[in-house]
Amino acid sequence: MATAIPYVHGYSDREARRLGDQADTLAALLHTGTAYPAGSRVLEVGCGVGAQTAHLAASSPGARIVAVDVSEASLAQARARVAAQSPGAEVEWCRANLFDLPFADAAFDHLFVCFVLEHLAAPLAALAALRRVLRPGGTLTVIEGDHGSAFFHPRSAYARAAIDGQIRLQSAAGGNALIGRELQPLLTHAGYQEVTVFPRTVYADRTRPALVEGFTRETFIAMVASVRQDALAAGLSTAADWDRGIADLHRTADEDGTFHYTFFKAVAVNPPSASA
Amino acid sequence: MATAIPYVHGYSDREARRLGDQADTLAALLHTGTAYPAGSRVLEVGCGVGAQTAHLAASSPGARIVAVDVSEASLAQARARVAAQSPGAEVEWCRANLFDLPFADAAFDHLFVCFVLEHLAAPLAALAALRRVLRPGGTLTVIEGDHGSAFFHPRSAYARAAIDGQIRLQSAAGGNALIGRELQPLLTHAGYQEVTVFPRTVYADRTRPALVEGFTRETFIAMVASVRQDALAAGLSTAADWDRGIADLHRTADEDGTFHYTFFKAVAVNPPSASA
């Protein structure tokens, strides 16, 4: 969002469903520890189709949540999703670019930014700009993945190449699918203090069938598989190699397979000089 | 241990110190959850220089610990280390090959195997063979790393190549530095039941200086750096590329760096048919 970069994952219904599945499977993993007091003013930046908004609202009843996104279509889906999943939740929706937010200085107590920075050409500038609407002493929470954290059994150079194709496409679109590992220096250089980053690890094997299905297959492999056409068009792979890569990824979800992925969750504080 | 494979990390004093540092830094991470009841018979297989034995003894006072290793020199160091670190611990030391253990069937209630399988040419056969000395219903605990789990900021192809060099040397010696991800299928196929594998993640950044020093620098980078001569002799790298890789790894321990590594801890049960 917030820039002219095309959203690398696309805007299809299928993509919306993927994001929903991902959020449901991972909600406990990602949202644990994030609960805002009743009455506090919370801004979700880049809410997309509301995959995280629903969990945010459920975890923080009484918080005054405002969700912004640059896409009107995504906001419509987000509104419908939250109405369905958290009927009691009062979320205010707003179409805006994060570099030009229609809010007063220090208007919010907390900012929540999930799976957004990976799509931005200037994540450092975005983080710095966001400080304007965050009150001094308020917190920023950022969650990002890192596709370079993925490793699996059985190993496969084809599977690795397919993942690298997705990473390169996202990079060519101006984003960074490896941004999770950079959160600590990014937040620090954007002027936040007390930056704390925790890895949140997904490990799936036969003893965790819900994660194998919900994460390995329906989230990660589906995400890589969804860029097949773009990867072939960009000459990043032959069709045969790509398909073998996806097939090999599916083997990691079979009985003897294992799959490991790391998300990063960062929490930081806006120092007193925030609105300077 | 237990095979004719040369121990890839070598047997120097410096290596012994590295293993000690590693064990101390990581003890809490790796040993949490492992405590055996007083009176229970515990076999540590491949104790090496006793880096883990000291923690094992400290975590399980009253357990009857037997520690075996194939190297008499390592056992001598292990004995000295445990005497110094856990003066009250009663550990019985035994030189033996794990495929030919001088113990009766079902002699032990629990087996503990840490950083051993990665050095074996036949880890599956080793795990299966160990079941003979484990009573039915007894538990096996295995801890292994996985060097393919390492990722870091700033990224560097040279750093990655140096790590790959270490992985290839260990593979050429018959071992597997990527074995952590395989524990689930390995233990399952070796005949154990209720196999549960948990990732144990090390994440180091500027807010965790003890881990930056104790793990990133003194454990991981030191381990990779220690195989320089072998890597160059094997033609895996030029001296210039290797040195740049190590220098780039050190950048991940600088102020803006981050480093991520995953250990795997598996616990499983020996089924009733164990001694069949």
Boltz contact constraints between the chains, C-beta under 6 A:
constraints:
  - contact:
      token1: [A, 148]
      token2: [B, 151]
      max_distance: 6.0
  - contact:
      token1: [A, 149]
      token2: [B, 151]
      max_distance: 6.0
  - contact:
      token1: [A, 151]
      token2: [B, 148]
      max_distance: 6.0
  - contact:
      token1: [A, 151]
      token2: [B, 149]
      max_distance: 6.0
  - contact:
      token1: [A, 153]
      token2: [B, 181]
      max_distance: 6.0
  - contact:
      token1: [A, 153]
      token2: [B, 182]
      max_distance: 6.0
  - contact:
      token1: [A, 181]
      token2: [B, 153]
      max_distance: 6.0
  - contact:
      token1: [A, 181]
      token2: [B, 258]
      max_distance: 6.0
  - contact:
      token1: [A, 182]
      token2: [B, 153]
      max_distance: 6.0
  - contact:
      token1: [A, 184]
      token2: [B, 205]
      max_distance: 6.0
  - contact:
      token1: [A, 184]
      token2: [B, 258]
      max_distance: 6.0
  - contact:
      token1: [A, 185]
      token2: [B, 256]
      max_distance: 6.0
  - contact:
      token1: [A, 199]
      token2: [B, 201]
      max_distance: 6.0
  - contact:
      token1: [A, 199]
      token2: [B, 203]
      max_distance: 6.0
  - contact:
      token1: [A, 201]
      token2: [B, 199]
      max_distance: 6.0
  - contact:
      token1: [A, 201]
      token2: [B, 201]
      max_distance: 6.0
  - contact:
      token1: [A, 203]
      token2: [B, 199]
      max_distance: 6.0
  - contact:
      token1: [A, 205]
      token2: [B, 184]
      max_distance: 6.0
  - contact:
      token1: [A, 256]
      token2: [B, 185]
      max_distance: 6.0
  - contact:
      token1: [A, 258]
      token2: [B, 181]
      max_distance: 6.0
  - contact:
      token1: [A, 258]
      token2: [B, 184]
      max_distance: 6.0
